Amino acid sequence: MKIRVRGSAMEIEGDPLQVELTSQILRQLYSLLEKGYPVYASDVDYAIRILSGDSRARLQDIFLDTIYISAHKRTITPKSIAQKAYIDAIRRYDIVFGIGPAGTGKTYLAMAMAVAELMKNNYARIILTRPAVEAGEKLGFLPGDLAEKVNPYLRPLYDALHDMVDFDRARKLVERGTIEVAPLAFMRGRTLNDSFVILDEAQNTTPEQMKMFLTRLGYGSKAVITGDATQIDLPAGKPSGLKEAARILKGVHGIRFITFTEKDVARHHLVQEIILAYEREESHASVKDLLEKT
């Protein structure tokens, strides 16, 4: 395909389908610019992914859906069809599961939605939690008291929070208990009312922990559960609470499941290629194991 620019006009030559797709991408990106949206190089990449997958998609419906203005004055918006469906689900449903690979914005967008809702006084507090489970490590092996032991597991949640709210304001909100960051074990026995609750890394919950968490939800609360079912760090033979919840709760009215793929990765472009490479390797290994058994 060839693209020639002559003054304010652009000529596209090549395969008719590719020409139509390219024309549509350029027209929709130009429309975004007319509405004051700052189109970056990464947005062009997202636009190509979106319209290549669904030619009927409207970039304005996705990119102009502003969730929150971060502490760094960045406008946080969805960057894919799945991300748009995810934030729409969070607005509509009280329990939402976001399941997919790293880098797809599951936790980041949930955090942005939580902070935005808190600032509108729609919720009294935000609770951020995740299981204290990591590959090959146990809390008892780490130095320090309990708070020091669990802090490394909660660090990603603090990082995302500080990207949304400046450090001093975030510290004050945490000190007042308006925002709570705690390991999942600390949720046991509590009833969470008027709260926006995010459970991160849910693939590392046991079925018992997942049930415990879901039954903590009180009046006027919302829960978003995020995880990657391919990155389970539980001991061998231990079932994942996320996988079990997806099976048991799939048809429950009022609960929404959003699935992300490598197409929704919003990090460095190589992250998408890395995920695809690992999926190919895992698929090849599965076929090899099957052939060896037969």
C-alpha positions, 0 to 999 in steps of 0.5 A: 500500500502507498500513501501520498500527501499533496498539500491538505489531500492524501492519496491511498493506493493498494488493496481495496480492503486495506485502502478502506481500512486506512481511510476509515482510521485516518478519518476517525483520527482526524475527527478526534483531533477536531474535537480537541483530543490529543492524538499520540502515536500510541493512539494510532496503534490503538486505532489500528487494532480497534478498527482492524478487529471491528470496522464498525467501531467508533473511536469517539465512543471509546477515546472520548469517554473520559474516566478521570484526570490523573495527578499528572494531568493525564486524561485516562480513557479506554484504549480498546473495545474491551476496555470500553466494555469494562468501564461501562460494566463497572458503571452498571454492575455492582460486581465486575470481573476483569480477566486477562493478561498483564498490561490490559489496564484491568487494575489501572482503569478500575482504580481510575473509576474508583478515585473518580467515584470517590471524588464525586462522593458516590462512595465513602471509601476505596478499599484496595486488596490483593492476596499476599501470594507470590511465586516461590515466596512466603510471608514468613521468610520475609524480614520485619513485622506483618506490615513490612512483610505484606507491603511488597505485595501491596506496592503495585496498588500504591503505585497505581494510586499515586498515579491517580492522586498526588502523593500528599493527598493520597497519604492523607486519604490513607491516614484518614481511612478513606482509602485502605490498602490491605492484604486480602486476609484483612477482609475476613469478618468485615462487612464493606458498606458504601465502598468501592472495593478492588481485588487485584491478582485474584487468580492467586486467591483460593476458592475459600478466599474468593467466596469470603471476599465476595460475601463481604460486599455490603449496602451501597458498595461495588466490587471489581475483581481483576486477574490473569488466569494464566499467571497462577502462583498458588501451590501445585494442585491448589485450585484458583478462586478466580477460575472457580468463580468464573465457572460458578457465577457466570450466569448470575444476574448482576455480575459481569465478566469482561475478558481481555486479550493481548489485543488490549495490551496498553503497554510497550508494543513488545508486551503484546508480542511477548504474550503472543510468543508465550501463548504459542509456546504453551499451545505447542507444549500442550499439543506435544503432551497430548501426542506423547500421551496417545 
